[in-house]
Amino acid sequence: MPFIGLTGGLGAGKTTVLGFFKRSGAHTINADKLVHESLKNPAIIKKLARLLGRDILIKKASKVSVNKKRIAEIIFNDPQKRMA
């Protein structure tokens, strides 16, 4: 079974092409959705904070989430953390 990976910048049409494949009967995986759901998991949030620092955390009332922009800044500016 062949595998096809779609990559591209913002607005490149990845989601549109993914929808085309899905409607054609292909099994599809949307990595953006997987990451979005994963970042709601407290265990993953805790591990990210250990790896990247507590300044990635956003605390609102009793809820803790992550600052995706801050994570991007860290991993794109630190090759060692990008490998983590």
PDB file of N, CA, C and O in Angstrom:
ATOM      1  N   MET A   1       0.843  -1.171   0.000  1.00  0.00           N
ATOM      2  CA  MET A   1       0.000   0.000   0.000  1.00  0.00           C
ATOM      3  C   MET A   1       0.894   1.243   0.000  1.00  0.00           C
ATOM      4  O   MET A   1       1.750   1.375   0.875  1.00  0.00           O
ATOM      5  N   PRO A   2       0.719   2.139  -0.943  1.00  0.00           N
ATOM      6  CA  PRO A   2       1.535   3.358  -0.972  1.00  0.00           C
ATOM      7  C   PRO A   2       1.101   4.357   0.099  1.00  0.00           C
ATOM      8  O   PRO A   2      -0.061   4.397   0.504  1.00  0.00           O
ATOM      9  N   PHE A   3       2.054   5.152   0.542  1.00  0.00           N
ATOM     10  CA  PHE A   3       1.794   6.230   1.488  1.00  0.00           C
ATOM     11  C   PHE A   3       2.149   7.544   0.813  1.00  0.00           C
ATOM     12  O   PHE A   3       3.160   7.634   0.116  1.00  0.00           O
ATOM     13  N   ILE A   4       1.331   8.552   1.015  1.00  0.00           N
ATOM     14  CA  ILE A   4       1.586   9.877   0.466  1.00  0.00           C
ATOM     15  C   ILE A   4       1.560  10.868   1.619  1.00  0.00           C
ATOM     16  O   ILE A   4       0.608  10.887   2.400  1.00  0.00           O
ATOM     17  N   GLY A   5       2.582  11.679   1.731  1.00  0.00           N
ATOM     18  CA  GLY A   5       2.625  12.724   2.748  1.00  0.00           C
ATOM     19  C   GLY A   5       2.443  14.080   2.091  1.00  0.00           C
ATOM     20  O   GLY A   5       3.082  14.377   1.082  1.00  0.00           O
ATOM     21  N   LEU A   6       1.578  14.898   2.661  1.00  0.00           N
ATOM     22  CA  LEU A   6       1.355  16.250   2.146  1.00  0.00           C
ATOM     23  C   LEU A   6       2.045  17.252   3.052  1.00  0.00           C
ATOM     24  O   LEU A   6       1.860  17.235   4.268  1.00  0.00           O
ATOM     25  N   THR A   7       2.832  18.114   2.458  1.00  0.00           N
ATOM     26  CA  THR A   7       3.466  19.187   3.217  1.00  0.00           C
ATOM     27  C   THR A   7       3.269  20.495   2.469  1.00  0.00           C
ATOM     28  O   THR A   7       2.966  20.507   1.276  1.00  0.00           O
ATOM     29  N   GLY A   8       3.442  21.577   3.178  1.00  0.00           N
ATOM     30  CA  GLY A   8       3.326  22.886   2.549  1.00  0.00           C
ATOM     31  C   GLY A   8       3.068  23.946   3.593  1.00  0.00           C
ATOM     32  O   GLY A   8       2.741  23.643   4.740  1.00  0.00           O
ATOM     33  N   GLY A   9       3.217  25.164   3.192  1.00  0.00           N
ATOM     34  CA  GLY A   9       3.015  26.295   4.087  1.00  0.00           C
ATOM     35  C   GLY A   9       1.545  26.573   4.333  1.00  0.00           C
ATOM     36  O   GLY A   9       0.668  25.877   3.822  1.00  0.00           O
ATOM     37  N   LEU A  10       1.293  27.603   5.125  1.00  0.00           N
ATOM     38  CA  LEU A  10      -0.078  28.020   5.409  1.00  0.00           C
ATOM     39  C   LEU A  10      -0.784  28.381   4.110  1.00  0.00           C
ATOM     40  O   LEU A  10      -0.224  29.077   3.263  1.00  0.00           O
ATOM     41  N   GLY A  11      -1.999  27.909   3.959  1.00  0.00           N
ATOM     42  CA  GLY A  11      -2.795  28.251   2.785  1.00  0.00           C
ATOM     43  C   GLY A  11      -2.375  27.540   1.511  1.00  0.00           C
ATOM     44  O   GLY A  11      -2.792  27.934   0.422  1.00  0.00           O
ATOM     45  N   ALA A  12      -1.555  26.497   1.626  1.00  0.00           N
ATOM     46  CA  ALA A  12      -1.065  25.793   0.436  1.00  0.00           C
ATOM     47  C   ALA A  12      -2.095  24.834  -0.154  1.00  0.00           C
ATOM     48  O   ALA A  12      -1.945  24.388  -1.292  1.00  0.00           O
ATOM     49  N   GLY A  13      -3.135  24.515   0.608  1.00  0.00           N
ATOM     50  CA  GLY A  13      -4.170  23.613   0.109  1.00  0.00           C
ATOM     51  C   GLY A  13      -4.071  22.186   0.618  1.00  0.00           C
ATOM     52  O   GLY A  13      -4.693  21.283   0.059  1.00  0.00           O
ATOM     53  N   LYS A  14      -3.291  21.973   1.676  1.00  0.00           N
ATOM     54  CA  LYS A  14      -3.124  20.618   2.214  1.00  0.00           C
ATOM     55  C   LYS A  14      -4.453  20.015   2.647  1.00  0.00           C
ATOM     56  O   LYS A  14      -4.736  18.858   2.337  1.00  0.00           O
ATOM     57  N   THR A  15      -5.259  20.773   3.349  1.00  0.00           N
ATOM     58  CA  THR A  15      -6.548  20.270   3.830  1.00  0.00           C
ATOM     59  C   THR A  15      -7.479  19.970   2.663  1.00  0.00           C
ATOM     60  O   THR A  15      -8.222  18.989   2.705  1.00  0.00           O
ATOM     61  N   THR A  16      -7.451  20.791   1.634  1.00  0.00           N
ATOM     62  CA  THR A  16      -8.281  20.561   0.449  1.00  0.00           C
ATOM     63  C   THR A  16      -7.889  19.256  -0.234  1.00  0.00           C
ATOM     64  O   THR A  16      -8.753  18.454  -0.590  1.00  0.00           O
ATOM     65  N   VAL A  17      -6.594  19.043  -0.415  1.00  0.00           N
ATOM     66  CA  VAL A  17      -6.114  17.813  -1.053  1.00  0.00           C
ATOM     67  C   VAL A  17      -6.424  16.609  -0.172  1.00  0.00           C
ATOM     68  O   VAL A  17      -6.808  15.554  -0.676  1.00  0.00           O
ATOM     69  N   LEU A  18      -6.258  16.761   1.143  1.00  0.00           N
ATOM     70  CA  LEU A  18      -6.582  15.677   2.070  1.00  0.00           C
ATOM     71  C   LEU A  18      -8.050  15.287   1.924  1.00  0.00           C
ATOM     72  O   LEU A  18      -8.381  14.101   1.910  1.00  0.00           O
ATOM     73  N   GLY A  19      -8.925  16.277   1.817  1.00  0.00           N
ATOM     74  CA  GLY A  19     -10.348  16.009   1.619  1.00  0.00           C
ATOM     75  C   GLY A  19     -10.611  15.271   0.319  1.00  0.00           C
ATOM     76  O   GLY A  19     -11.457  14.378   0.272  1.00  0.00           O
ATOM     77  N   PHE A  20      -9.901  15.631  -0.729  1.00  0.00           N
ATOM     78  CA  PHE A  20     -10.037  14.938  -2.013  1.00  0.00           C
ATOM     79  C   PHE A  20      -9.677  13.465  -1.860  1.00  0.00           C
ATOM     80  O   PHE A  20     -10.414  12.592  -2.319  1.00  0.00           O
ATOM     81  N   PHE A  21      -8.542  13.186  -1.213  1.00  0.00           N
ATOM     82  CA  PHE A  21      -8.133  11.799  -0.998  1.00  0.00           C
ATOM     83  C   PHE A  21      -9.165  11.041  -0.169  1.00  0.00           C
ATOM     84  O   PHE A  21      -9.505   9.899  -0.480  1.00  0.00           O
ATOM     85  N   LYS A  22      -9.652  11.672   0.871  1.00  0.00           N
ATOM     86  CA  LYS A  22     -10.627  11.023   1.752  1.00  0.00           C
ATOM     87  C   LYS A  22     -11.904  10.687   0.986  1.00  0.00           C
ATOM     88  O   LYS A  22     -12.429   9.580   1.111  1.00  0.00           O
ATOM     89  N   ARG A  23     -12.406  11.633   0.197  1.00  0.00           N
ATOM     90  CA  ARG A  23     -13.617  11.382  -0.597  1.00  0.00           C
ATOM     91  C   ARG A  23     -13.393  10.303  -1.653  1.00  0.00           C
ATOM     92  O   ARG A  23     -14.341   9.658  -2.102  1.00  0.00           O
ATOM     93  N   SER A  24     -12.140  10.113  -2.043  1.00  0.00           N
ATOM     94  CA  SER A  24     -11.803   9.083  -3.029  1.00  0.00           C
ATOM     95  C   SER A  24     -11.629   7.714  -2.382  1.00  0.00           C
ATOM     96  O   SER A  24     -11.332   6.736  -3.067  1.00  0.00           O
ATOM     97  N   GLY A  25     -11.813   7.641  -1.058  1.00  0.00           N
ATOM     98  CA  GLY A  25     -11.748   6.365  -0.354  1.00  0.00           C
ATOM     99  C   GLY A  25     -10.418   6.065   0.309  1.00  0.00           C
ATOM    100  O   GLY A  25     -10.243   4.982   0.869  1.00  0.00           O
ATOM    101  N   ALA A  26      -9.486   6.987   0.261  1.00  0.00           N
ATOM    102  CA  ALA A  26      -8.182   6.762   0.889  1.00  0.00           C
ATOM    103  C   ALA A  26      -8.287   6.920   2.402  1.00  0.00           C
ATOM    104  O   ALA A  26      -9.087   7.707   2.907  1.00  0.00           O
ATOM    105  N   HIS A  27      -7.469   6.162   3.106  1.00  0.00           N
ATOM    106  CA  HIS A  27      -7.353   6.337   4.555  1.00  0.00           C
ATOM    107  C   HIS A  27      -6.490   7.573   4.772  1.00  0.00           C
ATOM    108  O   HIS A  27      -5.399   7.664   4.211  1.00  0.00           O
ATOM    109  N   THR A  28      -6.954   8.518   5.569  1.00  0.00           N
ATOM    110  CA  THR A  28      -6.208   9.760   5.774  1.00  0.00           C
ATOM    111  C   THR A  28      -5.940  10.013   7.251  1.00  0.00           C
ATOM    112  O   THR A  28      -6.685   9.571   8.125  1.00  0.00           O
ATOM    113  N   ILE A  29      -4.878  10.722   7.496  1.00  0.00           N
ATOM    114  CA  ILE A  29      -4.517  11.151   8.846  1.00  0.00           C
ATOM    115  C   ILE A  29      -4.210  12.638   8.777  1.00  0.00           C
ATOM    116  O   ILE A  29      -3.396  13.072   7.962  1.00  0.00           O
ATOM    117  N   ASN A  30      -4.860  13.416   9.628  1.00  0.00           N
ATOM    118  CA  ASN A  30      -4.622  14.853   9.682  1.00  0.00           C
ATOM    119  C   ASN A  30      -3.745  15.131  10.903  1.00  0.00           C
ATOM    120  O   ASN A  30      -4.227  15.139  12.035  1.00  0.00           O
ATOM    121  N   ALA A  31      -2.462  15.356  10.662  1.00  0.00           N
ATOM    122  CA  ALA A  31      -1.512  15.560  11.759  1.00  0.00           C
ATOM    123  C   ALA A  31      -1.863  16.788  12.592  1.00  0.00           C
ATOM    124  O   ALA A  31      -1.657  16.792  13.805  1.00  0.00           O
ATOM    125  N   ASP A  32      -2.396  17.838  11.947  1.00  0.00           N
ATOM    126  CA  ASP A  32      -2.781  19.036  12.702  1.00  0.00           C
ATOM    127  C   ASP A  32      -3.837  18.702  13.752  1.00  0.00           C
ATOM    128  O   ASP A  32      -3.767  19.180  14.884  1.00  0.00           O
ATOM    129  N   LYS A  33      -4.814  17.881  13.373  1.00  0.00           N
ATOM    130  CA  LYS A  33      -5.859  17.492  14.326  1.00  0.00           C
ATOM    131  C   LYS A  33      -5.296  16.615  15.434  1.00  0.00           C
ATOM    132  O   LYS A  33      -5.680  16.756  16.595  1.00  0.00           O
ATOM    133  N   LEU A  34      -4.385  15.708  15.080  1.00  0.00           N
ATOM    134  CA  LEU A  34      -3.773  14.849  16.097  1.00  0.00           C
ATOM    135  C   LEU A  34      -3.012  15.681  17.129  1.00  0.00           C
ATOM    136  O   LEU A  34      -3.117  15.440  18.332  1.00  0.00           O
ATOM    137  N   VAL A  35      -2.253  16.651  16.652  1.00  0.00           N
ATOM    138  CA  VAL A  35      -1.494  17.512  17.568  1.00  0.00           C
ATOM    139  C   VAL A  35      -2.448  18.328  18.429  1.00  0.00           C
ATOM    140  O   VAL A  35      -2.249  18.450  19.638  1.00  0.00           O
ATOM    141  N   HIS A  36      -3.481  18.885  17.810  1.00  0.00           N
ATOM    142  CA  HIS A  36      -4.454  19.693  18.549  1.00  0.00           C
ATOM    143  C   HIS A  36      -5.072  18.879  19.691  1.00  0.00           C
ATOM    144  O   HIS A  36      -5.189  19.372  20.813  1.00  0.00           O
ATOM    145  N   GLU A  37      -5.463  17.649  19.407  1.00  0.00           N
ATOM    146  CA  GLU A  37      -6.045  16.794  20.442  1.00  0.00           C
ATOM    147  C   GLU A  37      -5.001  16.395  21.483  1.00  0.00           C
ATOM    148  O   GLU A  37      -5.297  16.358  22.678  1.00  0.00           O
ATOM    149  N   SER A  38      -3.791  16.100  21.038  1.00  0.00           N
ATOM    150  CA  SER A  38      -2.727  15.696  21.962  1.00  0.00           C
ATOM    151  C   SER A  38      -2.398  16.796  22.961  1.00  0.00           C
ATOM    152  O   SER A  38      -2.085  16.519  24.119  1.00  0.00           O
ATOM    153  N   LEU A  39      -2.470  18.050  22.506  1.00  0.00           N
ATOM    154  CA  LEU A  39      -2.120  19.165  23.383  1.00  0.00           C
ATOM    155  C   LEU A  39      -3.178  19.440  24.450  1.00  0.00           C
ATOM    156  O   LEU A  39      -3.018  20.358  25.255  1.00  0.00           O
ATOM    157  N   LYS A  40      -4.247  18.662  24.464  1.00  0.00           N
ATOM    158  CA  LYS A  40      -5.243  18.741  25.539  1.00  0.00           C
ATOM    159  C   LYS A  40      -4.945  17.732  26.646  1.00  0.00           C
ATOM    160  O   LYS A  40      -5.546  17.789  27.719  1.00  0.00           O
ATOM    161  N   ASN A  41      -4.024  16.815  26.388  1.00  0.00           N
ATOM    162  CA  ASN A  41      -3.708  15.735  27.313  1.00  0.00           C
ATOM    163  C   ASN A  41      -2.778  16.251  28.416  1.00  0.00           C
ATOM    164  O   ASN A  41      -1.669  16.698  28.121  1.00  0.00           O
ATOM    165  N   PRO A  42      -3.213  16.197  29.689  1.00  0.00           N
ATOM    166  CA  PRO A  42      -2.383  16.712  30.792  1.00  0.00           C
ATOM    167  C   PRO A  42      -0.994  16.081  30.868  1.00  0.00           C
ATOM    168  O   PRO A  42      -0.029  16.765  31.209  1.00  0.00           O
ATOM    169  N   ALA A  43      -0.876  14.791  30.558  1.00  0.00           N
ATOM    170  CA  ALA A  43       0.436  14.133  30.614  1.00  0.00           C
ATOM    171  C   ALA A  43       1.374  14.698  29.550  1.00  0.00           C
ATOM    172  O   ALA A  43       2.568  14.868  29.800  1.00  0.00           O
ATOM    173  N   ILE A  44       0.845  14.985  28.383  1.00  0.00           N
ATOM    174  CA  ILE A  44       1.662  15.561  27.310  1.00  0.00           C
ATOM    175  C   ILE A  44       2.046  16.994  27.656  1.00  0.00           C
ATOM    176  O   ILE A  44       3.183  17.409  27.428  1.00  0.00           O
ATOM    177  N   ILE A  45       1.104  17.746  28.205  1.00  0.00           N
ATOM    178  CA  ILE A  45       1.393  19.124  28.620  1.00  0.00           C
ATOM    179  C   ILE A  45       2.521  19.132  29.653  1.00  0.00           C
ATOM    180  O   ILE A  45       3.435  19.953  29.576  1.00  0.00           O
ATOM    181  N   LYS A  46       2.449  18.222  30.610  1.00  0.00           N
ATOM    182  CA  LYS A  46       3.468  18.137  31.662  1.00  0.00           C
ATOM    183  C   LYS A  46       4.844  17.811  31.068  1.00  0.00           C
ATOM    184  O   LYS A  46       5.848  18.415  31.445  1.00  0.00           O
ATOM    185  N   LYS A  47       4.878  16.852  30.138  1.00  0.00           N
ATOM    186  CA  LYS A  47       6.151  16.471  29.524  1.00  0.00           C
ATOM    187  C   LYS A  47       6.726  17.625  28.699  1.00  0.00           C
ATOM    188  O   LYS A  47       7.931  17.876  28.742  1.00  0.00           O
ATOM    189  N   LEU A  48       5.878  18.322  27.953  1.00  0.00           N
ATOM    190  CA  LEU A  48       6.347  19.471  27.175  1.00  0.00           C
ATOM    191  C   LEU A  48       6.928  20.550  28.087  1.00  0.00           C
ATOM    192  O   LEU A  48       7.949  21.158  27.765  1.00  0.00           O
ATOM    193  N   ALA A  49       6.276  20.785  29.220  1.00  0.00           N
ATOM    194  CA  ALA A  49       6.772  21.790  30.167  1.00  0.00           C
ATOM    195  C   ALA A  49       8.136  21.389  30.716  1.00  0.00           C
ATOM    196  O   ALA A  49       9.002  22.241  30.914  1.00  0.00           O
ATOM    197  N   ARG A  50       8.331  20.089  30.964  1.00  0.00           N
ATOM    198  CA  ARG A  50       9.639  19.614  31.436  1.00  0.00           C
ATOM    199  C   ARG A  50      10.713  19.801  30.361  1.00  0.00           C
ATOM    200  O   ARG A  50      11.837  20.200  30.662  1.00  0.00           O
ATOM    201  N   LEU A  51      10.359  19.510  29.114  1.00  0.00           N
ATOM    202  CA  LEU A  51      11.326  19.594  28.017  1.00  0.00           C
ATOM    203  C   LEU A  51      11.631  21.027  27.587  1.00  0.00           C
ATOM    204  O   LEU A  51      12.780  21.365  27.303  1.00  0.00           O
ATOM    205  N   LEU A  52      10.592  21.868  27.541  1.00  0.00           N
ATOM    206  CA  LEU A  52      10.731  23.193  26.937  1.00  0.00           C
ATOM    207  C   LEU A  52      10.683  24.346  27.930  1.00  0.00           C
ATOM    208  O   LEU A  52      11.002  25.482  27.578  1.00  0.00           O
ATOM    209  N   GLY A  53      10.289  24.064  29.163  1.00  0.00           N
ATOM    210  CA  GLY A  53      10.209  25.114  30.176  1.00  0.00           C
ATOM    211  C   GLY A  53       8.770  25.499  30.484  1.00  0.00           C
ATOM    212  O   GLY A  53       7.882  25.392  29.638  1.00  0.00           O
ATOM    213  N   ARG A  54       8.564  25.945  31.704  1.00  0.00           N
ATOM    214  CA  ARG A  54       7.209  26.253  32.170  1.00  0.00           C
ATOM    215  C   ARG A  54       6.613  27.499  31.512  1.00  0.00           C
ATOM    216  O   ARG A  54       5.413  27.749  31.622  1.00  0.00           O
ATOM    217  N   ASP A  55       7.455  28.280  30.827  1.00  0.00           N
ATOM    218  CA  ASP A  55       6.911  29.486  30.193  1.00  0.00           C
ATOM    219  C   ASP A  55       6.058  29.170  28.959  1.00  0.00           C
ATOM    220  O   ASP A  55       5.512  30.083  28.340  1.00  0.00           O
ATOM    221  N   ILE A  56       5.936  27.885  28.594  1.00  0.00           N
ATOM    222  CA  ILE A  56       5.025  27.513  27.501  1.00  0.00           C
ATOM    223  C   ILE A  56       3.597  27.337  28.009  1.00  0.00           C
ATOM    224  O   ILE A  56       2.664  27.189  27.219  1.00  0.00           O
ATOM    225  N   LEU A  57       3.431  27.353  29.334  1.00  0.00           N
ATOM    226  CA  LEU A  57       2.116  27.080  29.916  1.00  0.00           C
ATOM    227  C   LEU A  57       1.249  28.331  29.980  1.00  0.00           C
ATOM    228  O   LEU A  57       1.729  29.436  30.232  1.00  0.00           O
ATOM    229  N   ILE A  58      -0.033  28.124  29.746  1.00  0.00           N
ATOM    230  CA  ILE A  58      -1.045  29.171  29.896  1.00  0.00           C
ATOM    231  C   ILE A  58      -2.013  28.670  30.959  1.00  0.00           C
ATOM    232  O   ILE A  58      -2.585  27.588  30.826  1.00  0.00           O
ATOM    233  N   LYS A  59      -2.193  29.454  32.010  1.00  0.00           N
ATOM    234  CA  LYS A  59      -3.091  29.053  33.097  1.00  0.00           C
ATOM    235  C   LYS A  59      -4.289  29.978  33.120  1.00  0.00           C
ATOM    236  O   LYS A  59      -4.153  31.190  33.288  1.00  0.00           O
ATOM    237  N   LYS A  60      -5.466  29.394  32.950  1.00  0.00           N
ATOM    238  CA  LYS A  60      -6.725  30.142  33.036  1.00  0.00           C
ATOM    239  C   LYS A  60      -7.630  29.394  33.997  1.00  0.00           C
ATOM    240  O   LYS A  60      -8.014  28.251  33.754  1.00  0.00           O
ATOM    241  N   ALA A  61      -7.959  30.057  35.088  1.00  0.00           N
ATOM    242  CA  ALA A  61      -8.762  29.436  36.147  1.00  0.00           C
ATOM    243  C   ALA A  61      -8.065  28.139  36.554  1.00  0.00           C
ATOM    244  O   ALA A  61      -6.897  28.165  36.943  1.00  0.00           O
ATOM    245  N   SER A  62      -8.758  27.013  36.471  1.00  0.00           N
ATOM    246  CA  SER A  62      -8.148  25.744  36.875  1.00  0.00           C
ATOM    247  C   SER A  62      -7.637  24.955  35.675  1.00  0.00           C
ATOM    248  O   SER A  62      -7.242  23.798  35.812  1.00  0.00           O
ATOM    249  N   LYS A  63      -7.646  25.579  34.499  1.00  0.00           N
ATOM    250  CA  LYS A  63      -7.230  24.896  33.276  1.00  0.00           C
ATOM    251  C   LYS A  63      -5.824  25.323  32.858  1.00  0.00           C
ATOM    252  O   LYS A  63      -5.463  26.497  32.934  1.00  0.00           O
ATOM    253  N   VAL A  64      -5.045  24.344  32.417  1.00  0.00           N
ATOM    254  CA  VAL A  64      -3.704  24.619  31.913  1.00  0.00           C
ATOM    255  C   VAL A  64      -3.647  24.169  30.459  1.00  0.00           C
ATOM    256  O   VAL A  64      -4.061  23.060  30.122  1.00  0.00           O
ATOM    257  N   SER A  65      -3.129  25.044  29.607  1.00  0.00           N
ATOM    258  CA  SER A  65      -2.932  24.696  28.200  1.00  0.00           C
ATOM    259  C   SER A  65      -1.536  25.160  27.801  1.00  0.00           C
ATOM    260  O   SER A  65      -0.771  25.643  28.636  1.00  0.00           O
ATOM    261  N   VAL A  66      -1.210  25.008  26.520  1.00  0.00           N
ATOM    262  CA  VAL A  66       0.120  25.410  26.071  1.00  0.00           C
ATOM    263  C   VAL A  66       0.030  26.553  25.071  1.00  0.00           C
ATOM    264  O   VAL A  66      -0.947  26.698  24.337  1.00  0.00           O
ATOM    265  N   ASN A  67       1.075  27.351  25.071  1.00  0.00           N
ATOM    266  CA  ASN A  67       1.207  28.457  24.136  1.00  0.00           C
ATOM    267  C   ASN A  67       1.967  27.924  22.917  1.00  0.00           C
ATOM    268  O   ASN A  67       3.192  27.812  22.942  1.00  0.00           O
ATOM    269  N   LYS A  68       1.225  27.597  21.846  1.00  0.00           N
ATOM    270  CA  LYS A  68       1.843  27.005  20.658  1.00  0.00           C
ATOM    271  C   LYS A  68       2.837  27.956  19.998  1.00  0.00           C
ATOM    272  O   LYS A  68       3.839  27.517  19.434  1.00  0.00           O
ATOM    273  N   LYS A  69       2.565  29.238  20.067  1.00  0.00           N
ATOM    274  CA  LYS A  69       3.498  30.213  19.487  1.00  0.00           C
ATOM    275  C   LYS A  69       4.830  30.170  20.235  1.00  0.00           C
ATOM    276  O   LYS A  69       5.894  30.211  19.618  1.00  0.00           O
ATOM    277  N   ARG A  70       4.769  30.088  21.556  1.00  0.00           N
ATOM    278  CA  ARG A  70       5.995  30.018  22.364  1.00  0.00           C
ATOM    279  C   ARG A  70       6.750  28.722  22.081  1.00  0.00           C
ATOM    280  O   ARG A  70       7.978  28.731  21.996  1.00  0.00           O
ATOM    281  N   ILE A  71       6.030  27.604  21.934  1.00  0.00           N
ATOM    282  CA  ILE A  71       6.682  26.333  21.607  1.00  0.00           C
ATOM    283  C   ILE A  71       7.425  26.464  20.277  1.00  0.00           C
ATOM    284  O   ILE A  71       8.574  26.037  20.160  1.00  0.00           O
ATOM    285  N   ALA A  72       6.769  27.054  19.282  1.00  0.00           N
ATOM    286  CA  ALA A  72       7.403  27.236  17.970  1.00  0.00           C
ATOM    287  C   ALA A  72       8.666  28.082  18.087  1.00  0.00           C
ATOM    288  O   ALA A  72       9.691  27.754  17.491  1.00  0.00           O
ATOM    289  N   GLU A  73       8.595  29.173  18.856  1.00  0.00           N
ATOM    290  CA  GLU A  73       9.777  30.029  19.041  1.00  0.00           C
ATOM    291  C   GLU A  73      10.939  29.231  19.618  1.00  0.00           C
ATOM    292  O   GLU A  73      12.078  29.362  19.171  1.00  0.00           O
ATOM    293  N   ILE A  74      10.640  28.412  20.605  1.00  0.00           N
ATOM    294  CA  ILE A  74      11.687  27.627  21.266  1.00  0.00           C
ATOM    295  C   ILE A  74      12.295  26.615  20.299  1.00  0.00           C
ATOM    296  O   ILE A  74      13.515  26.567  20.141  1.00  0.00           O
ATOM    297  N   ILE A  75      11.462  25.814  19.658  1.00  0.00           N
ATOM    298  CA  ILE A  75      12.022  24.729  18.838  1.00  0.00           C
ATOM    299  C   ILE A  75      12.669  25.226  17.549  1.00  0.00           C
ATOM    300  O   ILE A  75      13.587  24.585  17.038  1.00  0.00           O
ATOM    301  N   PHE A  76      12.211  26.346  17.019  1.00  0.00           N
ATOM    302  CA  PHE A  76      12.833  26.851  15.798  1.00  0.00           C
ATOM    303  C   PHE A  76      14.113  27.627  16.077  1.00  0.00           C
ATOM    304  O   PHE A  76      14.882  27.900  15.155  1.00  0.00           O
ATOM    305  N   ASN A  77      14.354  27.987  17.341  1.00  0.00           N
ATOM    306  CA  ASN A  77      15.567  28.718  17.697  1.00  0.00           C
ATOM    307  C   ASN A  77      16.582  27.886  18.467  1.00  0.00           C
ATOM    308  O   ASN A  77      17.686  28.360  18.734  1.00  0.00           O
ATOM    309  N   ASP A  78      16.232  26.655  18.829  1.00  0.00           N
ATOM    310  CA  ASP A  78      17.135  25.813  19.612  1.00  0.00           C
ATOM    311  C   ASP A  78      17.183  24.415  18.993  1.00  0.00           C
ATOM    312  O   ASP A  78      16.290  23.604  19.240  1.00  0.00           O
ATOM    313  N   PRO A  79      18.213  24.122  18.192  1.00  0.00           N
ATOM    314  CA  PRO A  79      18.296  22.820  17.519  1.00  0.00           C
ATOM    315  C   PRO A  79      18.233  21.632  18.474  1.00  0.00           C
ATOM    316  O   PRO A  79      17.666  20.597  18.124  1.00  0.00           O
ATOM    317  N   GLN A  80      18.805  21.757  19.673  1.00  0.00           N
ATOM    318  CA  GLN A  80      18.764  20.646  20.630  1.00  0.00           C
ATOM    319  C   GLN A  80      17.342  20.377  21.105  1.00  0.00           C
ATOM    320  O   GLN A  80      16.941  19.220  21.227  1.00  0.00           O
ATOM    321  N   LYS A  81      16.586  21.418  21.370  1.00  0.00           N
ATOM    322  CA  LYS A  81      15.203  21.230  21.817  1.00  0.00           C
ATOM    323  C   LYS A  81      14.327  20.743  20.672  1.00  0.00           C
ATOM    324  O   LYS A  81      13.353  20.025  20.897  1.00  0.00           O
ATOM    325  N   ARG A  82      14.663  21.125  19.453  1.00  0.00           N
ATOM    326  CA  ARG A  82      13.917  20.653  18.292  1.00  0.00           C
ATOM    327  C   ARG A  82      14.042  19.131  18.187  1.00  0.00           C
ATOM    328  O   ARG A  82      13.098  18.463  17.762  1.00  0.00           O
ATOM    329  N   MET A  83      15.189  18.582  18.566  1.00  0.00           N
ATOM    330  CA  MET A  83      15.411  17.135  18.502  1.00  0.00           C
ATOM    331  C   MET A  83      14.695  16.398  19.626  1.00  0.00           C
ATOM    332  O   MET A  83      14.464  15.193  19.520  1.00  0.00           O
ATOM    333  N   ALA A  84      14.337  17.100  20.706  1.00  0.00           N
ATOM    334  CA  ALA A  84      13.668  16.468  21.846  1.00  0.00           C
ATOM    335  C   ALA A  84      12.294  16.036  21.418  1.00  0.00           C
ATOM    336  O   ALA A  84      11.545  15.477  22.218  1.00  0.00           O
TER     337      ALA A  84
END
